Amino acid sequence: MADYKGIAYLRKKLESKRTRVLTRYKFYEMKNVVKDANISIPPDLQWMNSALGWCGKAVDSLADRLVFHSFEEDNFDLMGIFQMNNPDVLFDNSILSALISSCCFIYISEDETGYPRLQVIDGGNATGILDPITGMLTEGYAVLERNDNENPTLEAYFTNGQTEYIRKGVSRTRIIKNNAPYPLLVPIIYRPDAARPFGHSRISRACMKIMESAIRTIKRSEISAEFYSFPQKYVAGLSETAAPLEKWKATMSSLLTFTKDEDGDRPTIGQFTQQSMSPYTEQLRTFAALFAGETGLTLDDLGFVSDNPSSAEAIKASHENLRLTARKAQRTFGSGFINVGYLAACLRDKYAYQRRQLYLTKTLWEPIFEPDAAMLASIGDGANKINQAVPGYFNKDNLRNLTGMEPSKMKASEVAPVQQVSE
């Protein structure tokens, strides 16, 4: 029997990591609370809150470009399993959750007919002991249900060949056997390394600190806007016997009259220097530049729109770091999806396949940047020239990976001939 650490150990491990995951979800959903220095903000305006969606933009800009297409050399019909489990939602949910919390988990179970059923669980509700060689778990733990107080009501403990379900308030657990050689809880990890095998979040500590500073800048600018809209004025030398001025009426009135007193003196009217909003704008732009450098975005992505619209090639060139990040994510996510399909195939066929039997299977993704008409023309011209040098190098299969467009299903005889119009 394998040497397992046990469900008690995994409960403590999840509890220690859950706070970090929930913190990043708060930043993604713009529900984070930013602390003030309480120096420049008056006590009466401490209630004011500001929000900024840069962390959500950093996650969504990458998640929206990671679109899974299919499996290549799919000898075990893995795509058929995903097609029966709402793949449009499953892939997007797992990618988005992994980018936010550094990893998510796909829980595999059987439906009423015995067919594999896939469910995404975020990193704040599941954990396990990772095998660094295979990228799968040796044992896993997940919270499947929570009550209104966020306390677990249904838990699952995964080991090789079985899944144990623990219901709160029920003394007897339910154990379901299976033929899978690994626990039916598979991690989908973003940017793992040797020191942190469960990966890194897209919302890094630098992203959170920069966004907090930017939110404080916005809050200070909102408070300063009150003084910017109505500059402070003063009246000096007003007689003590003069009727007091109503402040709001004096501010909004278009004409005020002041008469001389019995000594022939008149009051002096003045206005304090009007406060400028430029320092806040420049400071916010500086934070936006720091955030863009941290995440591979541009200032255009963060709301500082340039005057000249960019072409598709210019957008692609300015997002080179984002493209490299997306390529890295495709490799790590692809390995996780293959592991999910592998264990689901074992469950479907009631047979413990070996992981090495899927060595030919690879994942195919949609292009990170959709090509426009000019890029399609360049691809076609380049493919034609390469095929002249190396016949058959480009065909409809690898051209589809470059363009993201499916080849036509019409036969050549069904295509209408192109009519040439004479001048």
Secondary structure, DSSP 8 states (H G I E B T S, - for coil): ------HHHHHHHHHHHHHHHHHHHHHHTT-------SSSS-GGGTT------HHHHHHHHHHTT--EEEEES-TT-HHHHHHTT-HHHHHHHHHHHHHHHSEEEEEEEE-TTS-EEEEEE-TTSEEEEE-TTTSSEEEEEEEEEE-TTS-EEEEEEEETTEEEEEETT-SS-EEEE---SS-SEEEEESS--SS-TT---SS-HHHHHHHHHHHHHHHHHHHHHHHHHS--EEEES--TTS----HHHHHH-S-------TTS---EEEE-----SHHHHHHHHHHHHHHHHHHT--TTTTT---SS---HHHHHHHTHHHHHHHHHHHHHHHHHHHHHHHHHHHHHHTS---GGGGTT-EEEE--SS---HHHHHHHHHHHHHHHHHSTTSS-HHHHHHHH------S-GGGS--------
